Amino acid sequence: PTPRRGAYHLRSPARMVWRTIRGMLPHRTIRGFAAMDRLKSFEGATPPYDKMKRKDVASALRALRLR
């Protein structure tokens, strides 16, 4: 059933990061509110990186290093 009251769990990865960082900041103070206001979290790659071709770094792939 849908919770009417209580802790709502944010399912979007960007909102999960936002919520985690919010827990680390004093978000109820003016300073914390300003910091949360400056925070940006995105779904996927941000421009201009979303248009770039992705590269594989073979040395970073663990499966290849184990062979």
C-alpha positions as CSV (number, residue, x, y, z in Angstrom):
1,P,0.0,0.0,0.0
2,T,1.0,3.6,-0.5
3,P,2.3,5.3,2.6
4,R,0.0,8.2,3.7
5,R,2.4,9.4,6.3
6,G,6.0,8.7,7.0
7,A,9.4,8.5,5.4
8,Y,9.1,8.9,1.6
9,H,11.9,7.2,-0.2
10,L,13.2,9.0,-3.3
11,R,13.8,6.5,-6.1
12,S,15.6,8.7,-8.6
13,P,19.4,8.4,-8.4
14,A,19.9,12.2,-8.5
15,R,17.4,12.7,-5.6
16,M,19.1,9.9,-3.6
17,V,22.4,11.8,-3.9
18,W,20.6,15.0,-3.0
19,R,19.1,13.4,0.1
20,T,22.4,11.9,1.2
21,I,24.2,15.2,0.9
22,R,21.4,16.9,2.7
23,G,21.9,14.6,5.7
24,M,25.6,15.7,5.8
25,L,24.8,19.4,5.8
26,P,23.2,21.7,8.4
27,H,20.4,22.3,6.0
28,R,18.3,24.2,8.5
29,T,20.8,27.0,8.9
30,I,21.2,29.9,6.5
31,R,24.6,28.5,5.5
32,G,23.3,25.0,4.9
33,F,20.3,26.3,3.0
34,A,22.7,28.3,0.7
35,A,24.9,25.2,0.2
36,M,21.8,23.1,-0.7
37,D,20.7,25.8,-3.1
38,R,24.1,25.6,-4.9
39,L,24.0,21.8,-5.1
40,K,23.1,20.3,-8.5
41,S,22.6,16.6,-9.2
42,F,21.8,15.2,-12.7
43,E,20.4,12.1,-14.2
44,G,22.9,10.7,-16.7
45,A,25.8,12.7,-18.2
46,T,25.6,16.4,-18.2
47,P,26.2,18.7,-21.3
48,P,28.7,18.8,-23.0
49,Y,29.7,15.3,-22.0
50,D,26.5,13.7,-23.1
51,K,27.4,14.3,-26.8
52,M,31.0,13.0,-26.5
53,K,31.9,9.4,-27.6
54,R,32.5,7.2,-24.6
55,K,35.9,5.5,-24.2
56,D,36.8,2.3,-22.5
57,V,39.9,2.3,-20.3
58,A,41.2,-1.3,-20.5
59,S,43.5,-1.0,-17.5
60,A,40.6,0.1,-15.4
61,L,38.4,-2.9,-16.2
62,R,38.8,-5.4,-13.4
63,A,37.6,-8.4,-15.5
64,L,40.4,-7.8,-18.0
65,R,43.1,-7.3,-15.3
66,L,42.3,-10.6,-13.6
67,R,43.0,-12.7,-16.8
